[in-house]
Amino acid sequence: MTAPEDLPQAARSYRQNRFRVPPDAAELLLIRHGESEPASVDAPFPLVDGRSDPALSSEGHHQAQRVATRLAAAGIDAIYVTTLRRTAETAAPLASRLGLVPAVEAGLREVGLGDWEGGLFRKMVAENHPTAMQMWAQESFDVIPGAEPAAEFADRVRAAIGRVAAAHTGQRVAVFTHGGVIGQVLALASGSRPFAFVTSDNGSISRLVVAGPRWFVRGFNDTAHLEQPWD
């Protein structure tokens, strides 16, 4: 058979290239935790690392089971969670199926919301508080009193993703994390507006390929596994 390079230039044809994960890369599946329990002004969430730490709601546990079913045969080599229990609870069904012990990466905990921790953030957003409206307009958590500075948050997340990727070259990793973190990761990868990717759904899967300094967004907010009727 004649090789393409041996054909006359006019006779050669070239198929479109399909993306392949580079051999020196890590593929990270960024999974937003399942829905957490409702916030109450009268009973603030406990704090861990200065962040709200609610448990999963019953719906969140259903979502965690769906994530496990979706990823059970996906070739997951490692699982990561944050210091906040809603990520560990979401990861638990998949970890049990695969016989993996999740590692904790504190650098992927949710953005610090300062005075709006404990569940107050939800109230302020739901009631269209002027500061919440300013936050959306400026695409910055910085407007919240006492919030984690944007530059510090970006640096923290960038470093954490770098650590996970460096530890899993050539592997696929399930990273259970938070909506703000996923938004920050994909903004860093794509050079997008700060809040372009902060709308991920609970239990959704986004895909990131990290090859050293090159970050490739391969998917965002995949919820196909959540749209099936419950068994």
Backbone as a ProteinNet text record, in pm:
[ID]
protein_1_A
[PRIMARY]
MTAPEDLPQAARSYRQNRFRVPPDAAELLLIRHGESEPASVDAPFPLVDGRSDPALSSEGHHQAQRVATRLAAAGIDAIYVTTLRRTAETAAPLASRLGLVPAVEAGLREVGLGDWEGGLFRKMVAENHPTAMQMWAQESFDVIPGAEPAAEFADRVRAAIGRVAAAHTGQRVAVFTHGGVIGQVLALASGSRPFAFVTSDNGSISRLVVAGPRWFVRGFNDTAHLEQPWD
[TERTIARY]
85.1	0	88.6	51.8	130.6	103.5	209.5	196.2	160.7	84.1	44.9	163.3	274.6	388.5	453.7	421	477.1	388.7	269.1	178.9	216.4	180.1	198.1	119.7	168.7	106.5	-42.3	-80.8	-220.7	-309.6	-250.2	-329.9	-345.3	-277.1	-283.7	-413.3	-463.7	-580.4	-551.7	-616.3	-587.1	-717.5	-733.8	-851.7	-836.3	-948.9	-942.9	-886.2	-802.6	-742.4	-842.6	-835.1	-915.4	-825.7	-876.1	-795.2	-761.4	-636.9	-591.2	-518.6	-544.4	-477.3	-328.4	-245.1	-100.8	-50.6	53.1	102.5	158.3	196.8	251.9	146	18.8	-90.7	-168.7	-246	-343.3	-481.6	-578.3	-717.2	-793.4	-846.5	-918	-1067	-1146.7	-1291.8	-1332.5	-1378.3	-1415.3	-1563.8	-1594.2	-1732.6	-1780.3	-1884.5	-1939.6	-2016.2	-1999.2	-2067.7	-2218.2	-2285.1	-2430.2	-2494.4	-2623.3	-2696.1	-2684	-2652.6	-2638.3	-2768.3	-2774	-2896.5	-2929.1	-3055.4	-3095.1	-3031	-3009.5	-2954.9	-3068.2	-3036.9	-3133.2	-3062.6	-3122.7	-3064.3	-3057.7	-3154.1	-3160	-3062.8	-3013.1	-2919.6	-2808.2	-2711	-2602.4	-2526.1	-2474.7	-2390.8	-2265.9	-2213.5	-2082.8	-1975.5	-1862.9	-1753	-1633.6	-1567.2	-1440.2	-1345.8	-1226.9	-1133.2	-1197	-1289.9	-1358	-1463.6	-1496.7	-1594.8	-1717.4	-1831.8	-1955.2	-1940.9	-1992.2	-1973.6	-2104.9	-2204.1	-2328.2	-2309.7	-2397.2	-2401.2	-2484.2	-2481.5	-2567.1	-2712.5	-2800.1	-2942.9	-2973.9	-3099	-3136.6	-3119.8	-3151.7	-3131.1	-2983.2	-2899.1	-2755.2	-2702.6	-2756.7	-2714.6	-2758.3	-2877.1	-2919.5	-2822.7	-2785.2	-2691.9	-2557.2	-2511.8	-2384	-2389.5	-2502.4	-2516.4	-2513.7	-2576.2	-2577	-2436	-2361.7	-2222.6	-2143.9	-2162.3	-2090	-2124.7	-2251.7	-2293.1	-2230.2	-2227.4	-2170.8	-2021.2	-1949.5	-1802.6	-1743	-1827.9	-1776.4	-1685.9	-1716.2	-1636.2	-1556	-1527.6	-1460	-1307.8	-1254.5	-1109.8	-1049.6	-1116.2	-1068.3	-951.4	-840.3	-720.9	-709.3	-771.3	-762.6	-882.1	-913.5	-1024.4	-972.6	-1013.7	-978.3	-1104.9	-1098.6	-1204.9	-1140.4	-1222.8	-1170.8	-1190	-1163.6	-1180.2	-1326	-1416.7	-1556.9	-1637.7	-1724	-1784.9	-1876.1	-1933.5	-2022.8	-1948.2	-1818.2	-1742	-1712.3	-1677.1	-1648.9	-1774.1	-1888.7	-2013.4	-2051.7	-2022.9	-2053.5	-1960	-1836.3	-1737.7	-1755.5	-1818.6	-1821.6	-1876	-1988.3	-2036.5	-1938.2	-1874.7	-1776.9	-1654.9	-1606.6	-1490.6	-1517.7	-1639.6	-1676.1	-1677.2	-1733.1	-1738.9	-1599.3	-1511.1	-1378.4	-1274.8	-1308	-1211.8	-1097.1	-1126.2	-1024.1	-1048.7	-940.1	-948.6	-924.8	-1023	-1003.5	-890.9	-813.3	-712.4	-775.4	-725.9	-778.6	-684.7	-739.9	-664	-733.6	-677.6	-739	-742.3	-649.4	-644	-761.7	-844.8	-962.2	-1091.6	-1080.4	-1200.1	-1263.9	-1388.8	-1464.5	-1403.8	-1433.7	-1389.2	-1442.9	-1361.2	-1404.2	-1501.6	-1615.5	-1721.9	-1729.8	-1628	-1618.5	-1740.5	-1799.5	-1914.5	-2038.2	-2034.8	-2151.8	-2141.2	-2050.6	-2043.2	-2159.6	-2167.9	-2270.9	-2405.7	-2415.8	-2541.7	-2599.3	-2539.3	-2592.3	-2580.2	-2479	-2462.7	-2589.8	-2648.6	-2769.4	-2884	-2898.2	-3004.3	-2983.8	-2861.5	-2833.2	-2858.3	-2820.2	-2842.6	-2991.7	-3060.5	-3203.3	-3284.2	-3240.5	-3314.7	-3263.2	-3170.3	-3114.8	-3060.1	-2987.1	-2923.4	-2835.8	-2827	-2746.6	-2601.9	-2543	-2405.8	-2399.6	-2502.4	-2507.5	-2522	-2603.6	-2619	-2488.3	-2417.6	-2287.5	-2188.1	-2194.1	-2105.8	-2125.3	-2251.1	-2277.4	-2234.4	-2260.7	-2227.1	-2076.5	-2001.2	-1856	-1785	-1860.1	-1803.9	-1686	-1714	-1609.6	-1670.5	-1615.1	-1655.8	-1597.5	-1502.7	-1433	-1526.2	-1642.4	-1732.1	-1798.8	-1795.1	-1852.4	-1758.3	-1807.1	-1719.5	-1640.1	-1509.2	-1423.1	-1396.3	-1441	-1423.7	-1276.3	-1245.7	-1111	-1076.8	-963.2	-927.8	-916.5	-961.7	-966.3	-830.1	-726.7	-593.1	-544.9	-573.5	-532.9	-609.3	-738.2	-819.4	-766	-738.3	-686.1	-553	-464.5	-333	-347.2	-436.4	-458.1	-508.7	-607	-666.2	-566.2	-495.2	-394.1	-289.6	-242.9	-141.2	-196.3	-320.8	-380.4	-399.6	-449.5	-464.7	-328.5	-228.3	-94.2	-43.3	-70.9	-26.7	-96.6	-227.1	-301.8	-254.9	-241.5	-200.7	-60.2	32.4	169.8	179	87.4	88.6	23.6	-42	-119.4	-99.1	23.3	53.1	9.7	-60.5	-106.1	-226.3	-292.1	-405.6	-529.3	-642.5	-770.7	-811.6	-842.3	-867.7	-1005.1	-1080.5	-1208.3	-1183.9	-1212.3	-1189.2	-1324.5	-1363.6	-1491.7	-1467.6	-1528.5	-1498.7	-1624	-1609.1	-1715.6	-1740	-1858.1	-1895	-1802.2	-1765.2	-1673.4	-1537.3	-1492.5	-1361.5	-1363.6	-1468.2	-1478.4	-1479.9	-1555.4	-1557.6	-1420.6	-1345.5	-1212	-1116.5	-1121.1	-1032	-1053	-1178.5	-1205.5	-1180.4	-1197.3	-1161.1	-1009.9	-933	-787.8	-747.2	-813.2	-777.2	-810.7	-921.3	-971.5	-942.2	-902.7	-885.8	-1018	-1123.5	-1258.2	-1284.9	-1405	-1453	-1451.4	-1435.9	-1424.2	-1540.1	-1663.3	-1779.4	-1839.8	-1767.3	-1823.2	-1861.4	-1792.1	-1815.2	-1859.3	-1921	-1961.2	-2099.8	-2159.5	-2298.3	-2309.3	-2205.2	-2213.6	-2319.6	-2388.9	-2495.4	-2438.6	-2512.4	-2472.7	-2467.3	-2358.6	-2342	-2295.2	-2267.3	-2222.3	-2073.9	-2032.8	-1894.8	-1839.2	-1726.4	-1652.6	-1516.8	-1458.4	-1334.5	-1222.2	-1107.7	-989.3	-870.3	-793.2	-667.4	-553.3	-462.8	-350.2	-221.5	-151.7	-21.8	80.7	135.9	227.5	155.3	208.1	143.3	21.4	-2.8	-115.5	-237.3	-344.4	-470.2	-574.6	-642.4	-742.7	-879.4	-978.8	-1115.3	-1177.5	-1218.3	-1274.5	-1424.1	-1479.9	-1623	-1664.7	-1791.8	-1842.8	-1985.4	-2011.7	-2147.2	-2221.8	-2155.5	-2220.5	-2312.9	-2443	-2542	-2626.8	-2578.3	-2658.2	-2698.6	-2611.3	-2639	-2744	-2771.9	-2869.6	-3007.9	-3016.1	-3142.7	-3226.2	-3176	-3252.6	-3348.2	-3462.5	-3551.3	-3485.5	-3517.3	-3458.9	-3511.1	-3425.6	-3466.5	-3572.8
-119.1	0	124	220	342.6	432.2	474.4	565.3	703.9	783.7	918.3	1003	990.5	1076.4	1039	917	874.8	914.4	965	1005.2	1144.4	1175.2	1312.7	1409.1	1531.3	1629	1644.3	1650.2	1672.3	1554.6	1434.9	1315.6	1287.9	1362.7	1338	1394	1328.1	1378.6	1369.8	1454.9	1463.9	1470.8	1375.5	1376	1481.9	1526.7	1616.4	1541.2	1610.6	1548.3	1539	1430.1	1414.5	1438.4	1513.6	1542.9	1414.8	1403.1	1292.2	1349.6	1291.3	1338.3	1312.9	1415.3	1394.6	1295.6	1217.9	1117.5	1177.4	1304.6	1368.4	1445.9	1418.2	1494.8	1412.2	1482.6	1420.2	1467.4	1377.7	1414.3	1423.2	1539.5	1562.5	1578.3	1497.1	1511.1	1591.8	1712.6	1803.7	1786.1	1727.3	1693.7	1786	1861.1	1943.8	1854.1	1877.6	1798.4	1800	1701.7	1697.2	1810.6	1827.4	1934.2	1918.6	2027.6	2022.2	2065.9	2044.3	2073.3	2222.4	2257.1	2397.6	2480.7	2607.7	2701.2	2759.8	2788.2	2850.8	2961.4	3077.5	3189.3	3156.9	3080.6	3048.5	2938.2	2862.8	2753.5	2753.8	2843.2	2853.1	2722.5	2700.8	2583.4	2592.2	2477.4	2479.8	2519.8	2565.8	2608.6	2514.9	2487.4	2414.6	2494.5	2522.1	2608.2	2743	2788.1	2913.5	2908	2787.8	2770.9	2697.7	2727.9	2657.8	2508.8	2427.5	2282.6	2206.7	2231.8	2155.4	2012.7	1924.8	1788.1	1786.5	1673.5	1657.4	1643.1	1691	1666	1526.5	1481.9	1351.8	1354.3	1467.2	1480	1470.8	1530.7	1523.9	1381.6	1301.3	1161.4	1084.5	1113.7	1052.6	1091.4	1216.9	1263.3	1193.2	1172.4	1102.8	961.1	893	757.2	759.7	859.4	871	896.9	980.2	1004.7	874.5	796.3	669.6	574.4	566.1	479.3	525.6	655.6	711.6	682.4	692.4	686.4	551.7	456.2	328.6	258.5	272.6	206.3	306.1	422.4	528.6	523.6	424.2	413.7	515.9	537.3	633.5	573.6	645.5	597.4	650.6	763.2	823.1	914.2	938.6	1025.7	1129.4	1253.5	1362	1428.4	1472.1	1550.6	1670.8	1759.9	1874.4	1848.9	1949.8	1936.9	1947.3	1974.4	1995.7	1869.3	1833	1699.9	1675.8	1779.8	1754.4	1693.2	1720.8	1655.4	1510.1	1485.5	1347.5	1260.8	1317.1	1240.8	1212.4	1305.4	1282.4	1179.6	1178.5	1084.1	943.2	929.4	800.6	684.6	698.6	583.4	537.8	631.4	593.3	530.1	586.4	529.8	386.8	362.9	228.3	129.9	171.4	81.8	47.9	145.5	126	77	76.4	36.8	134.9	263.9	368.1	452	495	584.5	726.9	816.4	952.8	1025.8	1098.5	1187.7	1324.9	1398.3	1531.1	1637.9	1727.1	1842.4	1968.2	2024.3	2140.2	2261.5	2269.1	2383.8	2394.9	2291.4	2294	2315.6	2360.2	2394.7	2520	2542.8	2651.3	2788.5	2885.1	3022.1	3071.5	3148.6	3202.3	3317.3	3310.1	3409.2	3505.4	3507.9	3608.2	3614.3	3732.6	3752.7	3678	3624.2	3556.4	3404.3	3355.3	3211.2	3167.5	3037.4	2982.6	2965.3	3002.2	2993	3128.4	3237.6	3371.1	3407.4	3353	3380.8	3345.9	3232	3189.5	3288	3334.7	3430.3	3559.8	3609.8	3736.2	3726.4	3613.9	3594.4	3578.7	3498.4	3474.1	3602.2	3693.3	3816.7	3932.6	3903.1	4006.9	4126.4	4094.2	4198.5	4283.6	4414	4499.5	4452.4	4401.3	4352.4	4226.9	4142.5	4024.4	4065.5	4163.8	4212	4272.8	4341.6	4397.3	4285.1	4177.9	4062.8	4006.3	3987.2	3933.6	4031.2	4158.1	4258.5	4271.3	4267.5	4282.6	4149.4	4038.6	3904	3889.9	3918.2	3913.1	3886.5	3787.9	3764.6	3869.2	3946.6	4044.3	4146.2	4170	4272	4227.3	4097.6	4045.6	4081.3	4137.7	4175.3	4056.1	4071.7	3967.3	3850.2	3856.9	3744	3723.6	3602.8	3569.1	3651.8	3721.6	3803.1	3718.5	3774.1	3699.6	3646.6	3727.5	3683.7	3567	3572.2	3462.4	3334.3	3348.9	3232.7	3169.2	3250.6	3198.6	3128.4	3187.3	3126.1	2993.8	2990.3	2867.5	2755	2786.4	2684.6	2639.2	2732.6	2697.8	2602	2631.9	2547.1	2408.3	2402.2	2273	2185	2243.1	2166.6	2118.3	2202.4	2162.1	2044.2	2043	1930.8	1801.2	1808.3	1686.9	1634	1722.4	1679.2	1620.6	1681.7	1633	1494	1465.5	1335.4	1225.6	1261.3	1161.5	1174	1192.7	1197.1	1067	1080.1	961.7	893.7	959.3	898.4	986	924.9	996.4	1002.2	1122	1145.3	1209.4	1161.9	1222.3	1319	1446.1	1550.5	1606.3	1576.9	1623.9	1757.1	1861.5	1995.1	2082.2	2212.2	2309	2396.2	2457.1	2537.1	2654.3	2725.3	2837.3	2795	2679.8	2628	2585.3	2514.4	2473.6	2596.4	2697.8	2821	2883.9	2884	2942.5	2861.1	2728.9	2642.2	2663.9	2662.9	2674.2	2815	2915.1	3050.9	3061.5	2999.2	2999	2925.6	2813.2	2732	2801.3	2875	2931.2	3079.4	3146.8	3291.6	3364.9	3306.5	3362.5	3471.9	3529.2	3616	3539.4	3607.7	3537.4	3444.8	3485.2	3405.7	3328.2	3311.9	3244.1	3099.2	3037.1	2895	2869.4	2966.6	2944.5	2880.7	2842.3	2793.4	2640.8	2569.2	2422.8	2372	2266.5	2208.6	2110.6	2089.8	1988.2	1851.5	1779.3	1646.7	1647	1763.8	1771.1	1734.6	1702.8	1665.6	1759.2	1820.7	1900.6	1835.1	1855.2	1783.5	1881.2	1852.8	1935.1	1844.3	1876.1	1805.5	1900.5	1855.2	1936.9	1872.2	1943.1	1897.7	2005.3	1999.4	2103.8	2237.2	2339.8	2471.1	2480.1	2377.4	2380.2	2313.7	2390.7	2340	2343.7	2230.9	2220	2191.4	2275.2	2248.7	2152	2035.2	1933.4	1910.7	1974.9	1961.3	2042	2083.5	2162.4	2121.7	2096.1	2077.5	1962.1	1849.6	1730.2	1673.8	1671.7	1622.1	1509.4	1443	1338.1	1229.4	1198.3	1093.5	1134.9	1263.3	1312.4	1328.2	1321.1	1348.1	1223.2	1106.1	983.7	974.2	906.9	888.7	798.9	820.8	737.1	594.5	498.6	358.3	332.8
0	0	0	-81	-90.8	27.8	95.3	208.5	156.6	236.6	190.6	149.4	222.1	189.4	56.5	3.9	-124.2	-242.5	-215.6	-322.1	-372.9	-494.8	-543.1	-454.5	-440.8	-351.9	-380.7	-508.3	-545.4	-507.5	-490	-462.9	-313.7	-230.7	-87.2	-28.3	77.1	149.4	298.8	372.4	515	593.9	683.1	769.3	878.1	931.9	1046.1	1166.3	1240.8	1357.8	1472.1	1544.9	1666	1786.1	1882.6	2000.3	2074.5	2112.1	2196	2316.3	2431.7	2552.2	2538.4	2549.3	2536.4	2640.8	2608.1	2703.1	2831.6	2827.9	2947.5	3024.7	2995.7	3055.4	3156.9	3239.1	3328.1	3286.6	3289.3	3259.1	3390.5	3419.2	3544.3	3516.9	3581.5	3576.4	3699.1	3677.4	3785.4	3814.8	3928.6	3962.5	4073.5	4045.1	4152.1	4248.4	4376.6	4478.4	4456.3	4513.6	4505.8	4583.8	4563.8	4632.2	4783.5	4852.2	4997.1	5064.8	5194.6	5269.5	5265.1	5279.8	5272.4	5383.1	5351.3	5449.6	5533.3	5657.9	5748.2	5825	5826.9	5901.8	6049.9	6099.3	6241.4	6282.2	6185	6214.8	6110.3	6125.3	6026.7	6012.5	5893.3	5871.3	5958.5	6004.5	6070.2	5969.7	6020.4	5934.2	5949.5	5838	5834.5	5745.9	5794.3	5719.9	5688.2	5772.9	5748.9	5641.2	5592.8	5485.8	5537.8	5481.6	5518	5489	5581.1	5566.4	5584.7	5497	5506.7	5457	5503.1	5451	5323	5253.1	5136.7	5177.5	5092.8	5108.8	5053	5068.4	5010.1	4858.9	4795.2	4650.5	4617.1	4700.1	4677.8	4683	4772.6	4780.2	4654.9	4602.4	4475.8	4364	4359.3	4256.4	4269.3	4391.3	4412.9	4357.6	4376.3	4322.5	4170.4	4110.2	3964.6	3910.5	3980.5	3939.4	3943.7	4050.1	4063.1	3949.5	3914.6	3803.8	3673.2	3652.6	3528.5	3516.2	3626.6	3620.5	3661.7	3697.9	3748	3647.2	3518.4	3415.4	3332.8	3388.9	3313.9	3324.9	3394.1	3406.1	3500.8	3612.4	3711.8	3789.5	3794.3	3864.6	4006.6	4035.6	4169.1	4189.6	4315.6	4353.1	4451.7	4430.3	4521.2	4573.3	4698.7	4760.2	4829.3	4879.9	4954.4	5103.3	5183.7	5328.3	5370.9	5277.2	5309.3	5281	5374.4	5371.9	5253.7	5195.4	5081.7	4963.6	4949.7	4842.9	4878.7	5004.9	5046.6	5037	5074.2	5066.1	4921.1	4831.4	4689.5	4629.6	4673	4619.1	4673.4	4789.2	4859	4775.6	4703.5	4625.8	4518.2	4448.8	4346.5	4410.7	4520	4588.5	4633.6	4683.1	4727.8	4611.5	4498.9	4383.1	4330.5	4331.6	4272.8	4372.8	4500.6	4601.9	4617.2	4595.6	4606.5	4731.9	4792.9	4908.5	4859.6	4871.9	4822.8	4895.3	4819	4875.2	4896.9	4994.1	5025.4	4970.1	4889.7	4839	4891.3	4998.9	5063.1	4971.7	4877.8	4788.6	4694.9	4687.1	4600.3	4678.1	4804.9	4881	4820.2	4854.5	4793.3	4825	4739.2	4761.6	4896	4965.8	5094.1	5076.7	5143.7	5128.2	5246.3	5329.6	5434.7	5524.3	5536.2	5623.8	5576.4	5455.4	5401.8	5412.8	5494.6	5518.7	5608.2	5630.2	5717	5650	5521	5448.1	5411.1	5464.9	5437	5289.4	5221	5078.2	5001.7	5032.8	4961.2	4983.1	5106.1	5136.6	5058.9	5058	4991.3	4840.7	4781.7	4638.6	4609.4	4690.6	4668.1	4679	4766.3	4788	4703.6	4611.1	4522.9	4601.9	4706.9	4786.8	4694.2	4716	4627.8	4611.8	4717.8	4705.4	4619.2	4629.9	4543.7	4397.6	4371	4234	4182.6	4271.2	4233.9	4203.5	4281.9	4259.6	4119.3	4079.3	3945	3837	3859.1	3758	3738.8	3847	3839.3	3821.8	3834.5	3825.8	3921.8	4046.9	4148.8	4285.3	4357.7	4495.3	4589.2	4540.6	4624.2	4688.5	4628.4	4682.2	4811.7	4840.7	4965.1	5079.8	5187.6	5298.6	5352.7	5356.2	5411.3	5319.1	5194.9	5102.1	5066	5024.6	4979.7	4855.7	4856.2	4739.1	4612.6	4501.5	4375.7	4334.9	4349.2	4307.6	4393.1	4522.9	4611.9	4579	4551	4514.1	4385.7	4285.2	4158.1	4177.7	4255.3	4279.4	4353.8	4451.5	4529.1	4440.1	4358.1	4271.2	4165.6	4106.8	4005.6	4063.7	4183.1	4246.2	4277.9	4325.3	4360.4	4237.1	4129.6	4005.4	3957.2	3967.9	3928.7	4009.4	4138.7	4223.4	4184.8	4165.8	4130.3	3994.9	3897.6	3764	3765.5	3837.7	3841.3	3904.8	3995.4	4063.2	3981.1	3869	3794.4	3643.5	3602.5	3459.1	3392.5	3282.2	3209.1	3270.7	3366.2	3434.6	3425.5	3461.2	3468.4	3615	3661.2	3802.8	3820.8	3918.4	3954.3	4069.4	4046.1	4145.8	4189.2	4312	4364.6	4434.7	4381.1	4429.2	4426.3	4404.9	4427.3	4305	4300	4183.8	4159.5	4264.9	4248	4200.6	4248.6	4207.7	4061.2	4020.7	3880.6	3790.9	3831	3753.5	3741.9	3851.3	3849.4	3763.7	3776.9	3698.3	3549.3	3506.5	3363.7	3311.6	3397	3356.9	3336.6	3425.8	3409.5	3282.5	3255.7	3138.9	3008.5	3006.2	2881.3	2863.2	2970.4	2961.7	2949.2	3003.3	2989.3	3092.5	3084.9	3191.2	3323.2	3436.8	3564.6	3596.7	3564.1	3602	3484.8	3376.5	3259.5	3288.6	3385.6	3412.7	3556.8	3623.2	3762.2	3774.5	3662.7	3664.9	3660.2	3697.7	3692.1	3789.4	3748.7	3829.9	3931.8	4039.3	4136.9	4069.2	4092.4	4033.5	3890	3834.8	3695.4	3683.5	3560.5	3531.2	3425.3	3455.9	3358.5	3338.9	3220.2	3187	3157.2	3216	3197.3	3170.7	3067.4	3040.4	3074.2	3159.1	3202.8	3154.8	3066.7	3016	3049	3169.4	3212.6	3217.2	3150.2	3152.1	3060.8	2979.9	2885.5	2947.8	2959.6	3013.4	2902.1	2879.6	2774.4	2836.5	2807.2	2850	2749.8	2797.8	2709.5	2732.7	2833.6	2857.6	2978.1	2979.6	3090.9	3122.4	3250.9	3303.2	3235.8	3220.8	3166.7	3274	3245.2	3341.5	3283.6	3179.5	3115.2	3214.8	3308.7	3406.7	3509.1	3520.1	3616.4	3555.6	3424.9	3357.3	3336.8	3378	3367.8	3486.5	3469.7	3585.9	3688.5	3815.4	3920.5	3906.8	3943.6	3939.6	4046.2
[MASK]
+++++++++++++++++++++++++++++++++++++++++++++++++++++++++++++++++++++++++++++++++++++++++++++++++++++++++++++++++++++++++++++++++++++++++++++++++++++++++++++++++++++++++++++++++++++++++++++++++++++++++++++++++++++++++++++++++++++++

